Amino acid sequence: MSLLAACLLCTAPQSDASARAADVAAALAALRAGASVERASAEQRLAVALTAADVGAVRGALAGADAEVAARLVNAIGARDEHVELAARLLVLDEPLARDVGARALRQQIERWLHGAFAEPRRGKAATDALSDWRMRFDWRPIAVEARASANPSEELDLERELDRLARLAPLPVGIALDPDLALAPNPRARAVEPTFGAWDVALDALRRAARFELQTPEQWPEWGEPTRPFAVVLAGSSAAPRAPGERLVEWLAEVASTAPAPRRAACARALAGSSWPAGIEWLGRRWSERGDAAALDGALLAAGRGAVARALRSPEVVRTLLELVDQGTDSAGANAQLAAVFAGADAEERWQLAARIGRALGAGPAQNDDGSSRVAELAAGLDGAHARGAFARLVALELLGGAHPDAAQACARLLAQDAVRADVPLQSPQRTARVLRQALRATVALGGAAVEIAHPELLLACATDAASARELARLLEASAATAATRASGAAPAAALGPHAQLVMFAWHLARGRSREAAALLATVDVAEAGAWARAAELERGNGAAPRVAQAARDALPADTAALSDEERSRELESRERIREFEFHAGILLPEAEPLVVDRAIRNGNLELLARAVAGPAGEAARAALVDVLRVRLADEAAGDDDAGRRIERALGAALRELYAARLDEAADAFDAEVGERLRAARKHPLAKALLERGWPRLPPVDWIDLEAADRAP
C-alpha cells in the first residue's frame, strides 16, 4: 500500500466526522434563515444528521432561540427513535429551554409509538376492564397462581418478582411497568395471594388484591391489527395520582440519565423497560454497551427476559462481557468498571438472581450473534470449568435457545456425569446444586438430547418438591434416556424418598419397562399421580405398561392368606385396594370393580377420586357423596373458606368438568343446579359466599401455565 493511500485511510473517518459536524452547524444556523422554505429544509436535514454527540451544538443553537427554532428542533429530534439519547442529554442540562426541548421531543416519539399516551389514564375498574377487553383479542392459556405470601403477617410479597414472572411466562400482550416509588418501598405486607386459575388479567388482579396496588392504563388503546403493545402502570394504591402514562415514561428516562442514586436509577430503568417502549429499550441497551451504565443494564435485562432484546445485547462483545460478569463475580470485577458497578453492594443471593436474568436475556436470542458466530456454541464451550453461577446462566440460555445442537447437548450432559459445580457449593446449598443439575438436564433435552449418566441422582430427586416438579423431572429423565433412576434406587430405599421423588422413580421404571420395580413403589407412591402418569403414557405410546405393573403388584402379594396374621392380612387388603385405585386412575379398572373403589373413597374422604368417578359406573354414588360433603361443610358454621373448603371447591369443579368431558350434559346440568341451589341457600356461610363471589361453576382448566414450575429460578 502506498503512503498516500495509507494517509487517505487514516484521515477518511476524521474527514467524514468533520463534514457531518459542519453540515449540522450549517443546518442549525439555517433554522434562523429568513425564508421559511430554508428553515423547513434545515429541520429535515437535522432530523437525519443529528446524533447524541451534537448536544453541545444544539445547546448553543437554543441560546436566545425563539419559539419557532425550539419547535423545529423538537420536530427534528422527535422524528427518529435514534435521537432518544440526544433528548436524554438535553433533559439533564441546566437550561430550562434545553430541558423543555428534550422533553417535548420525547413526547413526540412516545406519541408516535402509542397514540393517546398523554391523555388522562384509566384507573381502577376502568383499567381492569380495558385489560380484560384487550385480552380477548389474543389466544391465551390459563395461568395458575398459587399463594406467594402466607396469611402470616410477618411474611412479605416480592411484588416486583411476581409481576416480572407473570409478564415473562404468561406471556402478556401488554407491558407491565412497576412504578419506581413502589419498587423501592419496603415489600408490601400482603394477604395471601388467592390460588387462582384463569387468564393473565385474572392473575394480575389476584396480585393486585394481595398487594393492594392500583393499575393505570392509557385511555386510548391500539386498533385491531396494530403491532403496538400498550402498557399498564402498577402504583401504590394510596398515592396513585392520575398522570398520563407518557409523562411517566419521560420522567423515568430523565431519572435514568440523571445523577440520581443508583437504586433509583435502576428502578426507573426497569419501569421504562417494563413499558415495552421499543425506543426506550434500545436506548437502555446502547447506554449499557457504550457507557457501562449498570442501571441501564438492569432495564435491558428485564426487557430481554420478556422477549424484547435490545440490539446492543446481540453484540458478541457484550455477550462475552455478560458471561464474564456471571463467571467471575466480584473477585476479578475490579479490573472492569462495568462489572464492578453491577456488583456494587450485591450479596450472594442477588448475584445468583442476576445470573438467572442474564441467562434469560441471552436465551431470548438470537441463536447467532451479530458477527455471525453461534451463541449456542459459545455458551456450551464455557460450561467446562465454569463457576456454578456461570454454569447456571449458560444452561438457562441454552434451554431457551434450544434446537438440534448435538455437541452442545453433550457438553450439558457431561455436567451431569461429574461434579457440575465447584466443590464448595454443594456444602453451602445442596438445593441450589440440585437446581443447577436439573437445569443441565433441561438444556440437554432442549438441545436434542445426549447420552446421560447422572453422578448425583439423589440431588436431582430432591428437586421433586411437588407434583408439577415431579412430573417435569420424570419427563426429562425419560426424554434424555438417563441412567439416573437405577442408581437412585440403589442409593436409597423407596421409603426413604419423598412422595414426589417416588413418583419420579415410578415413572422412570415404567418408561424402561421395569414392571416389578414400578409395582414395588405402589405401596408408598401417590397412586392417583402414578395412575394418571401411567394413563398418559398408555395414550402416548400404547405399550400396555399399566396392566403389567398392576399384575406384578398382585404377583408380589402372598399367595396363601390363611397363614397370615391379622396385621399382615390387613396390610395385604390395603395393598389390593391400592392396586385397584391405581387401575382406576390408569383407566384399566374393570367396570364391575369400580363401585368398590368408590365405596372406599367415600369412607376415606378421597374427594379427588370421587371427582374422577362421577361419569363412571358408580357415578351417581360419587356425585351424591360430593354433594353430601358440601352439605356437611355448609352446616358447620365455624367452617370457613380455608384449605379444606378450597379442596371441596376444586373437587366439585373437577367433577363437573368430568361430566361435560364424558358428554353427560344432562347429569352435569343437574349436578350444577344442585350445588348452586345449596350454595344460594347458605349464601351467608363463608364458603358459600366465597364460591358464589368467585363464580360457581368455575371449572379448573385442563392445561395451564404454572408460574412457579415454569420459572427458571436459581
N, C-alpha and C positions, 0 to 999 in steps of 0.2 A: 504494500500500500504506500502511495506517495505521501510525502509530508503535507502537501496541500489537501489531499483527501482526508488525512487524519485530523487536520485542523478544522475542516468543514464539519466532520462528525462531532467534534468536541463542542463547536460553537453553535450547532443547529438547535439543540434544546434551549440554550440561553437566548438565541435569536427569536425562536418561537414565543418564548415567555415574554420577551420584551415587546414583540409585536402585539401580543394579546393585551398586555398591560396598556400599551399605547392606544389600542382600539377601545378599551374600556374607558380610558381617560377622555378620549375624544367623544364617546357616546355620552358620558356623564356631563361633559361641557355642553353638548348639543341639547340636553334637556332644557337649557335656558335660551335656546335659539328663538329668533323672532317668528319664524314660520312654524305653524302647528304641524305641518307635514314632516318637518325636520325633527320636531320633538317626538312625534309618534314613531318615526323611524328609529330614533335613538332608544326609545323604550323597547322596541322589538329586538334591536341588536343587544341590548343589555340582558334581555331575558335569556339569550343564548350564550353570551360571552361571560357573564358574571360567575365567579367562583368564591369560595369562602375566603380565599386569600385577598379578595378585594374589599374586605371590610373597612380598611383604612381609607380607601378611595371613596367608598360610599359615605363614610362618616364625614369626609371633607366636603363631598357634594351636598350634604344636608346642612352644612353650616350656612345659615342665613337663607335657606331654601324656602320658597313659598309653597302653598298647598298643592299646586299642580305638580311641582317637581317631586314632592313627597309622594303624591298619589301615583305618579308614573313609576317611581322606584318600588312602591308597594306592588304594582302590577307586574313589574319585571321580576322581582324576587318571588312573588307568589305564583308565577306562571309555571314553574317546574319544581318537581319534588326534590331535585338535586340541590336546590337552594335552601334546604332546611338548615344546614349548618351555618350559612351566611345569616339567615334570620335569627338563629340562636345567638350568634356572636353579637348581633345588634341588640338583642334583648338584654345583654348583661353590661352594656355601656352606661356611662353616667348621664349622657344627654337624653332628655325626655323624648325629643323628636326621633332619635335613632331607635329608642325602645318602642315607640309607637309604630314606626315603620316596620320593624321586625315582627311585632305582634299582629299588625294588620296583614302582613304577607303570609304569616302562618294561618291566619283565619281564612284567607283565600284558598290555601292548599287544603285545609281541612274541609271547607265547604264544598270544594270540588270532589273530594272523596266521599263525603256523607252529607247530602242535602238536608238542610234543617238542623245541622249540628249546633247552631247558635240560637235556636228558639228555646223557649222555656220548656224544661223536660217534663215527661210524665212521671208521676210519683205514685207510691202506694199501690192500690188496686189497679189503677190505670196502667202502671208499668208492668204489673204481673199479667194483666190481660193481654198487653201488647206482646209479651214474651210467648204466651200461650198461642196467640194468633200466628206469630212468626214460626213457632214450632210446627204448626200444621202444614207448612209449605215443604217440609223435608221428611225424608224417611228417618225413623229413629228406632232404637232398641230401648226397651225398658232398662232402668238403672236400679240397682239395689243399693240403698243407703242404709247401713247399719249404724248402731249407736257409736259415736266417736267420743262422746263425753258421758260419763255416767251421771246418775242423779246426785252423786256425791258433790257437794258444792265446792270441795277443795280441788276438784279436777277441772282443767281448763280445755277449751276447744281451740285447736290450732286452725283458726278460720282461713288464714291465707293458704295453708297447705290443702285444706279441704276444697276450697274454691279452685285452686290450681289443678288438683286431681280431677275434679269434675270437668273442668274446661279441657283437659288433655284427653281424658279417656272416654267421655261421652260419645263422640266429641261434639262440642257445641257449635251451632251455626251463628253464634253471637260471641262478641268479645266480652270478657268479664274483667273489669278494672277495679281493683281494691283501692279505695281512697287512701293516700299515704297517712292521713291522720289516724285512720282506723288501723292501718297496718302497724303503725308504731306504738299504738296504745297497748297497754297490757292485755293479754289474751282475755277475751270476754268469758266470764264465768257463766257458762251456758247451761241450760237444761239439756237433758239427753236428747240427741237427735233421734226422732222417731224412726224406727225401721220402716223404710219406705220402698215400695216398688212402683215405678212409674216413669214418665218421660222426664227429660232433663230439667224442664221447668218445675216439675213437681219436686224433684230432688233439691233444686235450688231453693224452693220455697221451704222445704224442711230445714235446710240450713238457716234460712232467714228467721224462722220461728225460734230456732235454738239460740242463735247468736244475737237476735233482736236488732238486726241491721235493716236499713232501708235501701230499696232499689230505685234508681232513677234511670230512665231511658230517653233517647231522643223522641221528640214529638212526631217527627216525620220519619217513616221507615222506607227502605228501598222498594221500588216496584218489583213485581214478579219478573224474574229473569236477570235482574241486575246482579253483578258479581260482588257488590259491596256487602260486607258483614257489619251490621250495626253493633253497638256495644251497650252494656249496662254498667252503671257505676254503683259499687257497693259502698255505702256510707254508714256511719254511726247513726242509729235511729234518733238519738237525742239532739243531733246537730246537723241534720240533713237539710240545710237551706237549699231552696231550688236555684240551681245555677245551670246554665247551658252546658251540655257535655263538651262542646267545642272549647269553651272558655277554660274548662278544667284541663284539657289537653295542652293548651297554650301555657297555662300555669305550671303544669308538671314538666314540660320541656324546658321552660325557663329555669326551674329549680335544678334540673339535671345539669344544665350549662353553667350554673352559678357556683359560688364557693360555699354553699350550704354544707352542714355536717354530712359526713359520708353516709350514715344510716338514712338520713332524709333524702339525699340524692338517689340512693339505691331504691328506696320505696317509690319515689317518683318515677324512676326508670321502669320499675316493674308495672306500675299503673299505666304508664304510656304503652308498654308492650302489651299489656292485657287488653287494651282497647282494640287491638288488631289493626291500627292505622298503619298501612304499609310503609309510607314515607318515614314515619316516626321510628319504625322498627329498623329500617335500613340505616337511618341516622345513628341509632344506638350501636349497630354493628360497626359502622365506619369509625365512630368515636372510640370504640374499644381497640380496633386494629391500628388506628393511626395515633391515638394518644395514650393507650393503655389505661383508659378510664374504667376502674373496677365497677363503678355504679352502672355504667353503660353495659358492661358485660352481664351484670345481674339481669337487666331487662332483656338483652339479646338472647340469653339462655332460656328465660321464661317463654319468650315468643317462639323460639325454635322448638322447645318441648311441646308447644301447642300446634306445631306444623308450619309456622311462618319463619323460615330460615333466612336471615339477612345474608346478602351476597358476600359480605366480608367474612362470614363464618365458613364459606366454601373455599377460601384461600388455603392452600397447603401449609403455608407458614403459620396461619392462625390455628389450623388443626393441630400442628405439632406443638404450638405454644400451649394449647389447652391440654394436650396429652402430657406435656412436661409438667403442667400445673398439678394434675392428679397423681403423677408418678412421684414427684419429688417432695411436695409439701413444703413446709417452712424450712426444712433442713438446708436446702440449697436455693430457696426462693430469694435470698438476699442479693444474689447476683443478678436478678432480673427484677426491675422495678415494678413491672406489671404483676408478676407473681407475688411479690411482697405486698403490694396493695390489696390484692384479692384476699390474701391470707391474714391480713392485719386483724387481730382480735378474734379470729375464728378458733373455736375449740375443736376437739377431735370429731365430735358428732356433726358439727357444721361442715367440716371438711368432707365427711362421708356424704352428706346431703349434696354438697357441691359436686362431688364426683358423680353422683347419680344424675344430677341436672346436666352436667357436661356430657355424660353418656347418652342421655335422651336427645340432647341437641345434635351431637354427632350422628346419632342414629336416624335423625329426621331427614338425612340425605343431603346431597345426592350420593349415590354409590361411587361416583367419580368426582375427584376434586377438580378445580378449575384448570389445573395444568394437565388433566387427562390421567393422572395417577389413580390407582384403585384405592379407595378409602378402606374397603374391606381388607385388602392385603396389608395395608399399613397398620390397621388396628390389630390384625391377627399376629403380625410379626412382632409386636411389642408385648405379647402375652407372656412369653417365656421370661422369667425373672422379674416380672413386674410386681410392685407393691400390691398388697391386697386391694387397696383403694383404686389403684390404676387398673388392675385386672377387672374389677367390677365395672368401672366406667366403660372399658372396652367391650366387655361382654354384653352390657346393656345395648351399646351401639350396634354390635354385630347382630344381636337378635332382631333389633328393629330394622336393620338393613336387609337381612335375610337373603334369599336367593340360593342358587346352586354354586357353592364355593367349597369343593372337597378339601382343599388344603387348609382353609380357614376353619372348617368344621373339625379337621383332625387336630389343629392347634388347640381348639377349645376342649376336645376330648382328652388331650394329654394332661390338661389341668386336673381332670377327674381321676386320672390314673396315678397322680403323685400328690405331694402337698401343694395344694393350689395357692397357698398364701404363705407368707413368712412364718417362721416357727413361733414367733411371739404372739401372733394374732389369735390363734385358737385358745391360748391360755387366757387372753383378755376377754374374748367374746366368742364362745363356741357358736352361738346363734348367728352371729354375723358371718362367721366362716361357713356355716351351713348355707347361708343365702348366697354367698359367692359361688359355692359349688353348684347350687341349684341354678344359678344364672348361667354357669358354664354349660349345664345340661340343656337349658333353654336355647342357648346360642348354637349348640351343636345340632340340635334338631332343626332350628330355623335355617341353618346354612346347608341343609341337605342330608345331615346325618353322617356318622362315622362310627367305627367300632369303639365301643365304650366299655372300659372296665374300671369300676369305681373303687378307689382305695379306701374311702371312708364312708361306706353306705350308712353307718349309724348316724352320721351328721345329716345326710340327705333325708333320712326318715324323720329326723327331728323337725324338718320343715313342714311336715304334715300336721298342722295345728288345728285345722278344722276340715269340714267335708270338702269345701271348694279347693283348698290347697292339696288335700289328699288326692282328689280326682286329677288335678293338674299334674302332680308328681307321677301318678300312675300312668297317665298318658305319655309323659315324657320318657319314662323308663321303657315303656312298650315301644314307642316310636324310635328310640335310639338303640334298641336291641342290647341294652346294657346288661351286664352280668352282676349287677349290684344285689339283686334280691337273694341269690344263692348265698352270697357272703353274709348278708344281713341275717338270714335265718340261722346261720351257724354262729353268728356273733352274739346273739341274744335270743332267748326263747320268746315265743309269741306272746306269752302272758306278760313279759317284761316290757313289751311295746305298748304305746298308747293306742287307743281305739282307731284313730285316724291312720297311724302308721300300719296298723294291722290291715286296714283296707288297702293300702298301697301294696302290701305283701300279697294279699289275696288276689288283687288284680294282676300282679305280675305273674304269679303262679298260674293263674287262669290263662293268660296270654301265651305262656310257654307250654301249656298242656300238662301241667303238673297237677292232676286232679286230686291226688291224695294229699299233697301239701296244702292245696286250697281248702279241701274238705276239713283238714285238721284245724283250720282257723275259724270254722263256723261256730265253734264253741264259744268264742270270745269276740269275734268281729261284729260290727253292726250289721245284722242280717238284711235290714232294709237297704242300706247302701250297697252291700255286697250283691244282693239280688238285682238291684237296679243296674249295677255295673255289668253283671252277667247278662241281663236282658239286652242292654245296649250292645254288648259285644256280639250277642247272637244276631241282632238285627244288622250289624255291620259286616260280620264275617260268616255267619251261619255255620259255625264249627261244632255246634252241639256240645259246648263245654259245660253248660249249666247242668244238664241231666247227668253227665258223668261225675261232676262234683257231688251232686246230691246222692248218687248211688254209692260213691266212695265213702261219703259220710255215713250212710246206712251200713255199709260193709264193715266199718270200723266199730260198730256197736256190738255188744255181746250177743252171741247167737242164742245162748241159753239164759233166759232171765229168771228161771226158777231158783237158781243158786244165789241170786243177788240179795244183798241186804236191803232193808227198806231205804236207806240213804242212797245206795247205789241204784236202786230201781227208780227212785225219784230223779236222780241225775240222768238216767237213761231216758226217762219220759220227757224230761226237759230238752234233751238233745233231739229227740224225734220231733218235738214241737218246733224247735228252732229250724230244723231241716224243712219242715212244711212251710214255715214262714219264708225261708229263703226261696223255696219253689214258687210261693205265691208272688213274691216281688220279682222273681225272674220270669214270671209268666208261663211256668211249666207245671203248675199245680193242677191236678185233676179236678174237674168241677165238683165232683161229689165230696171232695175233701175240703173245699173252701169254707163251708159252714163251721167246721171245727176250728179253722184258723180265726174266723170272725168271732166265734164264741170266746176264744182265748183273748183276743184283742179287747173285747168288751170287759172281760174280767180284769185285765191288766191296765185298762185305760189307754190303750195304744191308739191314739186319735189318728196318727198318720196312716196306720194300716187300714183303719175304718174308712178314711177318706179315699184310699185306693180301691176299696172293696165295694163302693156304693153302686157300681154298674155291673157287678158280677152276680153269680147265682144267689149269694146271700146279701144282695144289695139292699133289700128292704130292711133287713135287720140292722145293717150298718148305718143306714140313713136314720132309722129310729133311734139308734144308740147315740148318734151325734146330736140329734135334736134334744135328747134327754140330758146329755152333758150340758148343753146350753141352758136348758130349763133349770137344772140344779144350780148352775152358776148364777143365773139371774135371781134365783130365790134367796141367795146368800147376800144380804145387804152389805156385809163387810167386804165382799169381794170387789176388787176394782179392775181397772184396765192395766193389769200388770202382765208379767211374762206368761202366766197361766192363761189369762184372758186372750192374749195375742196368739197363743198356741191354738186356742179354740177358734179364733178368727181365721187363722191360716188353714186349719183343718176344714172348716166349713167352706172356705173359698176353693180349696183343692177338690173337695167333694163335688161341688157344683161344676168345676171345670171337667172332672172325670165324666160326669153325666152328659155334658154337652159334647165332649170328645167322642163318647160312645153313641151319639145321636139319639139319646134318650131324652128328647126335648120335653116331653110331657112330664116325665119324672123330675127333670131338672126344674121346670116351672113350678111344680108342686112343692119341691124342696125349698126353692127360693121363697115362695109365698109363705110357707110355714115358718121359716126362720125370720122373715121380715115381720110377720104378724107378732111373733114372740118379742122381737126387739121393740116394736112400737108399743106393745102392751106394757113393757117395762122400761119405757124411754127415760125414766128418771134414774135408773140404775147406771153406775159409771161405765160398765162395759157396753150396755145397750146404747147409751148416749154416744160413746166413742165410735162404735161401729156405724151408727147412723150418720154421724158427722163425717166419717171417712168415706161414706157412700157405699153401704151394702146394696147389692153384692159387689165385692171387689175381688176379681179373680186374679190369683197370682200368675204372672207370666210364665210361659214355658221356657223362654230364652231371655236372658237379661245380662247386663254388664255389672259384675260385682266389682265396685271400685277398689275395695281392699285387695281382692285377689289379682286384679289386672294391673295394679301399680307395681313398678319395679323399684321398690324402696330398699335401701341397703340395710 
